[in-house]
Amino acid sequence: MLFEVLGPVRLARGGGAAVAVPGELRRRLLAMLLARANEPVSADALVRALWPDGAAADRRARLQLQVHRLRGLLDDPGRLEFGPDGYWLRVLPGELDADRFGALLDEAERSDDPRRGAALIRESLALWRGEPYQGVDVADLHGEVQRLVERRLAAFEELYAAEIRCDRHAAIVGELADLAGRHPLRERLHALLMTALYRGGRQADALAVYRDARKLLVSELGIEPGPQLRSLEATILAGRPLEPDPGPARADPAPVSAHRQLPADIRDFCGRREQLRILREELSPPGSPTAVVIRSIEGMGGVGKTRLALHAAHRLVATGRYADVQLYVDLHGHADRLPAYPAAVLASFLRLLGVPGDQIPDGLDERAALYRDRLFGRKALVLLDNAASEDQVLPLLPASPESLVLITSRRALAVDGSRALVLDAFTRGEAEELLVRMVGEDRVLAEPVAVERVVELCGRLPLAIALVARRMQSRPRWSFAELAGRLAEPGNRLAEIAAGTRRLRPVFELSYRALAADEQRVFRLLGLHPGEDFTAHSVAALADVTPTAARRMLDGLADEHLVIATGGDRYRLHDLIADYARSVVEQEDSAHQRREATGRLLDYYLHTAVAAIQTIQPRKVRFSLTGSEPVHSPLLETREQAETWLRAERACLIAAVACAADGGRSTHAWQLANAMWSFFLLDTYYEDWAETHRIGLAAATAAGDHEGQAVMLTWLGGAYTLQGDYDDARDLLEKSLALQEGHDDDLHIIAHFWLGLLHHRVGRYPEAVHHTQRSMRIADALFPHREVRADLSAQYVIDANRDFERAVAGYTQARQTGDLAEEGRFLADLCNACRQLNMLTDALDWGERAVAIAGECGSAALEAHARRILGVLYEELGRIREAQAERARALALEQRST
């Protein structure tokens, strides 16, 4: 049986060819067992490796199932045993490629013959097929992976040292130069390359290697080359002969201490006053006086974490705090290279603190202990920039309570004892302050509107503002209006936010590429989501996953600061990241995949909106809904739940109508618009009602969908009626009736209903009666809300007209007979009838005349009646004090008359 982990995990039995292990869970299980071959691995550790998110139920039983399946792949199922300490896999000598790799290296080390040693090392390196445990991302394996990677690099170093001792320096220069280029911080590789070049008569090239290595070490780590490289340079400059192998680093006679490592502060730093205050005030928090102070600054790429940390550090040092030591390192947590290995960083720090190279321990734990010892009792500031993970940071923490650690990261880090400061985009004032500082006050103040537009198009992201400011600096004739126009061009914003060779897009690219494959897919699909925010349920529909899985991935994206958690199970994207997500989904997902995802989301919004409306106001849906019901829906069992969902999703529902129309899904567009009219009526969102129905009408018309056109015409006419746009409303409703000619269904009746209300409101009462009589049988079903129904009832219109006609007739007769009391009584009735018919100006005239005539008659009862009616009218007109006064007079008159 053979097992291979120096590349993708594979196995072979019976002398056959090695094959990949089927199933991700079985690969994880086998990898964990092989990493500790012939040793027990606890069931808890295996469960954690197989289901790191803790999502799997009955995990112990499922682990047993995976163990059973893995046993079926072995030549002897008895190899995989279970005992009191867990599971262990019996692996015989020579069966595991990692063991063979180590054994060959050990044999090479024991050999006195450099040729045989080189041959053995090459044989060991030939076992490698890629990265160790490639394709198996398990946190518990990271240490073993790093150990193997480190030993492989050390093997290469020993190989080339042996080749040089065999005088084969010319043959290895190319290989050695390539390896040194891929691992530029390994000083021994540079030393070997310098030796090979110099022994081959290439003195100038050897010195060039030293210069390049020194430049890189100073820029990346802020340190000078170690004694090995410096000694080699001196020997080459002197033209002295070199030993075949430069060997390990030797200590300098006098170690150099260089621990003022903070990079320069940024001259144009501005804003962030509140964040600087928080950092300053939290340096002496309540709690343990023996604990080191740790502050992490988190946020999305380009938000200015490093700038803030550096500026805060320099301000603290300038005040005399942390004056003993200042250490800085870029940990490359989000970079186009591997994250910095803590052991290498500690070696650099220890050299800076004056520890000779030959006294730096080999092991990570030993280096960390020596590092803590060297900093204990010293006022040290350690800035760990661009951290990748907690494991990377923990060994780099000093233990002295006099020290401060500042950590920046795009990830949310869970470091014990640390307090996080989450950095958001600039305020508008901070963004404009940066533009003033970089571009000049005159240019900024000359175009305040365009400057505000540029700031918003940059999403107030500090890096974006800085990049466009650099462009404006180099283009003194450009106006901010011109820049805003460029930024506003569809699909052009990310490309325009650039200066020189610096671009914004690669900043987001690094965060995206660091995600797991399933998180990358969800992030891309968020670029298709309409509206400004989203929930786990809507993303579940978009990505065709469960809401639980969607929530887990959204929380993961929030931890990476690619998504913003806004509370209430809602999330959103920063504007520029949304642009980036849209561009990535168009590049990496086919048109068919994008359309399928959008279709699932529109189905979710349509069917869920209809379900919510039915919970609030059950009624028959007059047409079959397009699309499919979502697999997972939010709980909408009560009116409160339904109204809460509709109000929270209102903006997304409106955006979904436009999304459906733009995507050629006309039926989704008009059905979704129609589903929401009663919600818009309930909360008086008349503008939203009109906007969605205009979009739905355009989509249905373009598709030649007569049913959709009739529905949209009718309900858009209703929206215009409630908004007071009576001419357009009448035109739409009459078009709807013409389109439905010959039909007498509900929609036909609803059109008459809206026309009845329209004519009532403009005072055309015979027409109002005609249309409302046609629609009376549906009024209560459509409008169960009392406050709405009172305004729209057909019977109300009929009764008010009848009262008006009767009052006019009585008033006319009283005038002819000269009966002043009857004239006053009918004037009061005219006032009341006109008030009900919304003829408020006429009603006020009749009411005031009724009060005056009643006073002339001397009838307290008649005057009280007239004043009470006038009081009701005053109240409807908003004249509250006058209404109260009329009611008080009416009450006094009634008491006097009795």
N, C-alpha and C positions, 0 to 999 in steps of 0.2 A: 504494500500500500504506500502510495506517495501523496504528500500534502505540499501544496505550494501557496506561499503567502507573499513572496517577493514580487508582487504584481497583483492582478485579480486573483481572488481565492479560488483554487482549483484542487481537484484530487484525481487520482488514477488508481485503479486496482487491477490486479492480475496481469501486470505488465502492459496494460493498455495505455492509450494516449490520455494525457490529463484533460479533463473537461471541467467547465464552469459548474459550480454548485447551483442547482436550480432553486429559485425562490429566495427573495431577499431575507426573510426571517431565518432560513436555514444557513444562508451565508453568514449572517451576523452570529448565529449560534456557533457555527464551526470556527469562525475567526476568534471568538472569545475563548473557546476551548484550546485552540492551537497556540494562542498567545501565552497560555499557561499550561502547556502540554505536560501530562503526567502529574499535574497538581489539581486539587479540587477547586472548583469555581462555584460560589454560592448561587443558589437559585435566585436570590434577590438581585445579584449582579447580572445574571442572565436575563431576567425579566426586564431590568432597567435597560439593558442593551437592545432587546428586541422591541420594546415599546417605550421609547424614551419620553413620549408625551403623556404616558399614563392613561391613554384612552381605551386600552383593551380591557374588557370585563373578563372575569374569571381567568386571570392571566396565568396562574399556576397550572390550571388544566390545559390551557393553550400551549404553555411551555412543554408540558409532557407530550403533547401531540407533535410538536416540532422535534423533540428528542427522538420520538418514535420514527419520524420520517427521516431524520439524519442517520439513524442506525441502519435504515434500509439502503443507504448509499455506501456503507462500509463493507469491507471484505469479511469482517467479523463483527456482528452487532455487539458482542460482548466487550469490544474495545471501549465503548461508551458506558460507563458505570455510574451508579448513584450511591452515595454514602451519606453519613451523618453531616459531612461538611459541604456537600453539594455534588455536582457532576464533575467527572474528570475523564479525559480522553487519553488512552494509552497509545503512545507514539514510540515506535522502536527507533534505535539509532540509525541515522541516515535516511529516515522517511520524510523528515520535514526540511524543506529547502533552506529555511532560516538557520537551522542547526548545522546543515552542511556548509553553509556560508561561513558561519563562525568557526567551525572545525578547520576549514581550509586556511582561514586567516591565522588561527592559532599555530597551525603547522608551518605556515610561511614565517611567522615570527620566530619559531624555534630553529629555522634553517640558517646555516652559516653561509650558504651559497646564494648570492643575490639573484642569479639567474633562475635558480629553482624557486626562490621566494617570489620573484616577479611572475613566474608561470603559475604558481599556486594562487596568487592574488587574482590574476586574470581569470583563472578557472572559477574562483569564488564570485567574481563580478559578473561572469557569464550567466549565473543563476538568476540574475535580476531581469524581470520582464516589464517593470514599471514601478510605480510607487508601492511601498508595502501596504498590504491589505486594501488595495485600490478598489474603490466602489463600495467599501464598507465604512460608513461614517458612524462610529460608536465612540462616545467620549472616553470610555474606559480604555480604549485602545490607543489613544493619542500618545501616551507616554512610550508605549512599545514601538509605535511607528517612528517617533522621534529618535529613539535609541538606535533603531535599525538604519535610519537615514544618516545619523551621525557616524555610525560605524562604517557605513559605505563610503562616506567622504574621507574618513580616516584611512580606509583601505586604498582609496585612490592616491592619497598622499604617500603612503608607504610604497605603493606600486611605482610611482614616478621617482621616489628616492632610490629604489632598487635599480630602476632603469638607468638612472644617472650613474650609480656606482658601477654599472656594467658598460659605461661609456656609450650608452644609446641615447644621449641627450638630444641629438638632432632629430631622431625619429619621434620623439614625444612632445616636441615644442608645440605643435598644432593642438594636440589633445589637451595639453596642460594649459595653454592659453584659453581654450574654450571653457574648460572647467573653472579656471580662475575668474573668467568673465561672468559665469553663472553663479559664482559664490564669492563676490568681491570682498567680503569682510573676513575671509579666512586668510590670515597673513602668511601661513606656511605655504599655501599654494603660490602666492606671489614670490615667496622666497625660493621655492623650487624652480619657478619659471625664470627668475633672475639667474639662478645658478646654471640652468640648462643653456640659457642664451649666452652667458658669459663664457662658459666652458666651450661653447661653439664659436667663440671669437666675435660675438655680437655685443660688445660692451655698451654701445649707445642704446641699443634696444633694451638691454637689462636695466640701465638707468632710467629709461622711459617708463618701464614697468613700475619702478619704485616711485617715480613722480606721480603717475596715475593712481597708484595705491594710496599714497599719502593724501592726495587731493580728495579722494573718496572718503577715507577714514575721517579726515577733518570735517568735511561737509556733512557726512551722515551721522557720525558719533561724536564729533567735537574733540577727537583725540589724535595725538601724533602716532606714527607707526611704532610698534614695539621694538625692543632691543635687537631682535633677530634681523628685521629688515634694515634697521639703521646700521647695524654692524656690517651687513652685506653691502650696503651702499658705500660705506667707508672703505671696505676692502676693494671693491670694484674701482672706486675713484683713485685709490692708491695703486691699482694695477697689480695687486698681490694675487697669488694663486688661491683658489677656493677649494675647500674640502668637497668631496663628491656630494655629500648630503648636508644641507645646512642644519639639520637636526632641530630639536626643540629650542624654544626661545631661552636665551640666557639673561640673567638679571643685569641691569645696568649697575655700574658701581654706585651711582647716586640716583635713586629713583626720583622721577619728576612728579610733582604734585600739581595738578591743574584742575581745579574744581569750581571755576566760575564759568559755568557752561551755558547759561541762558542765551539763546539767540537774541539779536537786537530787537528792541521794542519797535512797534509800528508808528511811524511819525503821524500818519493821518488817522490814528485811532480816534473814534468818537462814539458818543452814545453809551449805552449799557451802564448808566449811572446807578440804577436800582440794583443790577446784578453785582456791580462792584461793591456797593454798600453791603449787600447780603454776604458776599465773600469775606469782607473785612470784619463784619460784626460776628460772623460764625467761627472766627479763628480761636476763640476762647469759650467754647460752649460749656454748659453745665454737664457734669458727668465725671468719668474717671480722670483724675489728674495724671495718671500714668499712661494714658493712651495717646498714640500718635494721631494728629489731626489729618483727616483725609477728606478731600472735597473732589467730587467728580462733576465735570461739565459735559452735558450730553445734548445732542440735537442732530438734526439732519445735516447732510453734507452742504457746505457753503454757508452755514449759519454763523460762523465766526467763533467757533469754540477755541481754536488755538490762539487767535488774536486776543480774545478776552483773557485766557489763561496767562499768556505772556505779559500782557499789559498789567494784570493784577500782580503777577510775580515781581515785575520790575518796580511797581509802586511800593510793594511790601519791602523789598530790599532797600529801596531808596529811603525808607523811614528807619532803617537800622535793624529791621527784623530779618531773621534768617540770614545774617551776614556771614556766617562761618562757611557754608557750603551751598552752592546752587548747582544741581545736576539736571540735565535735560537729555531725553532720548525720544526719537520718533520710533514708535513700536510698529509702524506699518500695518496697523489693524485693517485699514481699508486702502490698500495700495496694489500696484500691479507687480508685487513681489510677495514672497512668503512673509508672514508676520515675524518680527524679530524674536529670536529664541532667548528666553530669560537668562540662560547660562552665559550666552555671549554678551548680553547687556551687562550682566554682573561683572564679567571679566573686564569690560571697558570701564565701568564705574570704579572697580577696585584699582585699576591702573591709575585712573585720575586721582584717586585718594592716596596714591603713593605706594601701593603694594607692588613689589617687584614681580615680574612675570612668572619666575619660577616658583614663587610662593603662592600663586593663585591656585586653589584646589581644583581638581578635575570635576567633582560632582556638583550638581545644582544646589543641593541642600547645604553643602559645605561652603560654597561661594556665598549663598544667601546669609549664612550665619556670620561669616567674616565681614560681609557688607554691613550687617546690623551692628556688629561690634565697632566698626570704624566710624559709624555715624552716631553711636550712642553718646548722649550728653552734648551733642553739637547742635547748634541752631541751623538746621539744614532745610532747604527747600528743594524738593524733588518733583520735577514736572515730567509726567509720563504722557506723552502726546500720542493721540491716535491709537488707543489701546484696542486690542482685538477681543480679549476675554478676561475673565477673572483669573484663570490659571496663569495667564501671561503676567498679570499685575502682581499677584500675591507675593512671589519671591522678591519683588523689587521694593517692598514696603519696609522702611526703617521702623525701629521700635521705640525711638526716643520721643517722649512727649513734647520736647522742644522743637520737633520737626513738623513740617507741613508737606503733604503730598497733594499735588494737583493732578488730576487725571482727566484727559479729554477722550471722548469716544462717541462714535455714532450709535453705539449700542447702549441699552440700559444695563449697566453692570451692577451685580449684587455683591459688592465687596463689604464684608463685615466692618462696621464702624464708619462707613462712608456716608456722607450726605450729598444727594444729587441736586444739581442746579440744571434744570432743563431749559435750554436756550431756544427761544422762539425767534421769528423774523423781527426785523426792526419795526418800530413804530414809524408812522409817516414822518414825524418830526426828526427822528434819528436818521432816516434815509436821506431826507433833504439836507440835514446837517453834513452828512458825508459828501453829498454832491457839492455843497458850498465849499467845503474844505478842499476838494480835489479839482473842481472845475472852475470855481470862482464865484463870488457872490453876485457880481454884475450879471453874468449869464443866467444864473439860476433865478434871480429875482425878476429878470426881464420876461420870463415865460412861466408864470406860476401854474397855469392850467396844464400846459404841456409837461412840466416837471412832475406834477402830481400824477399825470397819466403814465409817464415813464416809470415812476416809483411803483405804481400798482401793477404795471405790466411785468416788472421785475419781481413781483410777489414780495416786495420789501425784503428780499433775501440779501444779506450783506455782500456776499461774493458777487452776486449779479449786479448790485448797485456799483460795486467797485470796478467791475469789468466794463460796464457801459460808461462809467466816469473816465476810465483810462482812454476809451475810444474818443470821448468828447475832448479830452486833453490834447490828443494828437490830431484832432480835426477842429481847429478854432473857428472855421466858418460854418460848421454844422449848427443847426438849431435843434432844440429839444423836441420841437414839433416834428421835424424830419425823423429824428430817432424814434419817437413814439409811433410814427407811421410805419417804420420798418418793423418794429417789435410787434405791431398789431397785425401784420400780414399773417394769414392762416398758415400754420405749420412752419413758421419762420423764426419764432421767438428764441428757441434754444440756439439756433445758428447765429443769431444776431448778438447774443450775450457773449461777447468774446473780446479779447484784446491781445494783440500780438499772437503768440502761440498758446495762450491760455484760453481754455474753453470751459463752459459750465457743464456740458453734457458728460465729459469723462468723470466728473465728480459724482454724478448720479450713477454712472455705469459701474463704478467700483462697488457701490452699495448693492446694486442689483446683482452683480455677478457673485457676491458673497452669500446670496440666499440659496437655500435648498431648492431643488427642482420644482416641488409642488408650490412653494412660496413664490418662486419666479412666475409660475403660470398664473396664480391668483393676482399677483401684482400687475402683470401685463393686462389681464382682463379688466382690472379696475379702470384702465384707460377707455373702456367701452361704456362704462356706467354713466347714465345720464344723471343730472342733478349734481349738487355740490357735496352731498354726503351719502352714506350707505350704511346698511346694517348687515349683521351676519346672515339674516334670512335672504336679503336681496343678493348678497355675494354668493350664498349657497346656490341660488338659482342660476346665477351667471356662470359659476364654475362647475355646476353639476356635482356638488358635494353636499354633505350634511351641514346644517347650521353649526353643529359642534365643531366640525373640522374647519369650517370657514372662520368661526370665532377664534379658534386656536391659531390659525395662520394670520388673521388680522392682528391679533395680539403680538405675534412674532414680528410682523412688519412694523407694528408700533414700537416694539423694543428696538428695532433697527432704525427708528425715526424716519421710515419711508411712508408711514401712515400716521395720522394724528387721531388719537382717541378723544372724542369730544364729550363723552359721557352719555349715559342712557343707552348703551349698546349701539352707539352711533360713531362712525369714523368718517374721516375725510382726507383728501390729498391736498398738499400744497399745490398751488396753481402750476408752478414750473415742473413739479414732479408728475402732475397729471399730464402735462404736455409730453414729458419723457415717456410715461407709461403708454400713451397713445402711439408714439412713434415706435416703441418696441413691439407692441402687439401687432402693428402693421407689418413689421419686418419679420417677426418670428412665427406668427400664426397665419394660416391660410385664410382667404376670403370666406371659404366655407365654414371654417372653425369660428371665425368672428361672427358670422351671421347666425350660426347655431347658438352661440352664447347669448347674443343680443335677443334672439327669439325666446330663449328660456326666461330671460329677465322680463321681457314685455308680457309673456304669459303670466308670470308671477304677479306683476303689478295689476294687470287687467282682472284676473280671477280673484285676487285678494281684495282689490278695491270693491268689486261687486259684492263679495262676501261681507265686507265691512258695512256697505250701504244697506244690505239686506238685514243685517243685525240691527241697524238704527231704524230702518223703515221698510219692513218686509213688503215686497210687491212683486208682481209677475214680471220677469224679464221678457221683453217682447221679441227678442231675437236670440238665436243661438250664438254663444260666445265663441270667438275664434280661438285657436291655440289649444293648449292642454292645461289642465289643472296642475298647479305645482305639487311636487312630491312633499315638500315641507312648507307649512304655512304658520304664521304667528297665531297665537290664541286670540280669537275675536268673539268670545261667547257672550259678552255683555255690551250694552250700549256704550259704557264708559271706555272699554277696551277698544271698541271700533272707532269711536271719535278720537281717542288718543292716537291710534295708528294713523288715521287719515290726516290729522293735523301735523303729526311728525313727518309724514311722507308727502305732504302737500307739494313742496317744491320738486321732489323727485317725480311725482305723478305728472306734474305739468311738463317737466323735462322729458318724461317718457313719451308723452303725446308727440312732441316735436321729434324725438328720436325715431319713433315709429314712422312718422310721415317722411322724414329724411331718408329712412332706409327702405322706402317703398312698401311698407306694411300699412296700407291705407285702412284696412279693417281694424287692426289694432288701434290705429290713431283715433278713428271716430268712435269706436266702442269704448275706449278708455275715457275719452272726453265725455261721452254721454253718461258713463257710469258715475261721474263726479258732480253732475249738476245739482243734485239735491244737497250734497255736502256744501257746495259753494253757496247755495241758497240759505242753508242753515246758518252759516257763519258770515253771510253777506259778502263773500268774495266775488263780487260781480265782474271785476276786471279779469280775474282768473277764468271765470266761467266763459266770458266772451273770447278771451285769447285762445283757450283750448279748443273751443268750437269753431273759431275761424280756421285754425290749423286743420282740424278734422274735416271741415267742409272742403277746404282746398284739396286735401288728400283724396277724399271720396270723389270729388269732381274730376280730378286728374285720372282716377282709376275707372271712371264711368260707372260708379256704384250708385244706382238710383236710390236704393234703400238708405245707404249712408248719407247721401245728399239730403233726403227728406228729413231724416232724424236731425242732422246738423242744422238745416234751415229752421226747423221748428224751434229747437232749443236755443239757437243763437238769437232768433227773434224774441224769445222769452227774456234772455239776458239783456238785450237792447231795450226791451220794454221797461224792465226794472231800473235800467240806467237812465231812462228818460230820452233815449234816442228813438223817438217814435216813428219818424219817417223811414229810417233804415229797417226798423223792426217790422213795420207794416209791409214793406217791400219783400222782406225775407219770408214772412208768414204767408203772404199771398203766393209767392213762388212755391212754397211747400205745398199749399192746397192744390195748386195747378199740377204739381208733380204727382200728387196723390189722387187726381181726379178719377172718380169712379169707385173709390175706396171709402169705407166708413169705419175704419179701425181706430184704435186708440190714438194713434199719432195724428190722424185727421181731426179727431175731437180735441186733442191738446192744442193744435194750431188755432182752432176756434176759441179755445179758452184764452190763449194769449191775446188774440185779437179783441176779445171781449174786454179784457183788462185794459188794453191799449186805448180802445174807444172810450171807456169809462174815464180814464185819466185825462183825456183831452176834451171831455165834455160832449162827446157824440153819443148821447144816451140811447137813442133808438138802435144804432148799430151795436152798442154794447149789449143791449138786451138780446138782440138777435144772436150774436155769437155766443154769449154766455149761456143762453138757453140750450144751445147745441151741446155745450160741454158740461152741463150741471152734473151729470151722472158720474163724472170722474174727479170732481174737485176735491172731495174729502179724501179719496184714495191717494191722490197725488200730493196733497199738501196737508198732512196731519197736524202740522204745527199751528196752534190757534192764532198766533199773531200774524201768520202769513195768510191763513184761510180767511180771516176777517176782511182782509183787503181784496181777496180774489173771489169771494163768493158771488155766484150769479144771482142768487135770490136776494142778496143784499142790494145789488144794482136795481133789480126789478122793484123791490119794496121802496127804495129811496126815490125812484122815479115816480111811483104811484103817489107817495106822500107829497112830492113836489107838485105834481099836477093837481092834487086835491087842494093843497094850500093856495096855489095860484087862483083856482076857481073860487075858493071861499073869500080870499082877499079881494078879488074883483067884485064879487057880489056885495061885500061889506062896504066897499067904497061907493057903490051905486046907491045903497040904501042909507048911507051916512051913519052906520052903526059903528061908533068909534071903538067900543070894547071888542067887537068881533074883528075889526080891522087889526087891532093890536094882537089878538090871539092868533090870527092867521099869519101875521108878520113873524111872530115867534116860531110858528110851524115852518114857515119858509126858511127862516134862519137854520133850523135844525135839519131840514131836508137838504139844503145847499151844503151844509157842513158834511153830511154823509156822502154827498156826491162830489166832494172835494172842490166845490166852488166856494173857496174860503173868502174871497173878496166880496162876493155877493152876500154870503152868509153874514159877514160883519156888518154890512150896510143894513140888511133886514133886521138883525138883532138889535142894533142901536136904535133904529126907528121904532121897533116894538117896545123897548124900554121907555122911550120918550112918550109914545102914545099912551102906554099904560099909566104913566105918571100923570098925564093930562086927565085921564078918566077918573083918577082917584081910587082905582081898585087895587088894594094891597095884594090880593091873591094873584091877579093878572100880572102885576109888576114883579111879584116874587117869581112867577113862572118864567117870565121873559128874562129876568136877571140870572136865573139858574141856567137857562139855555146859553145865554151870552157868556156866563162863567166857563162852561164846558168848552165853548169855542175859543175863549182867551187861552185856556190851558193848552189846547191843541196848537195854538199859534205861538206858544212859548212865553206868553205874557202872564207869568205866574202870579205876580202881585195883584194885577188887575183881576185875575180869575178868583183869587182868594177874597178880594174886596167885594166882588159881585155875589159870591156865595154867602158872605157874611150879611150883606144887605138883604139877600133873598130870605135868609133864615130869620132875620129880624122882622121882615114884612110878614112872613108866615105866622110868626108868634103873635104879631099885633092883630092879624086878621082873625086868629082863633080866640 
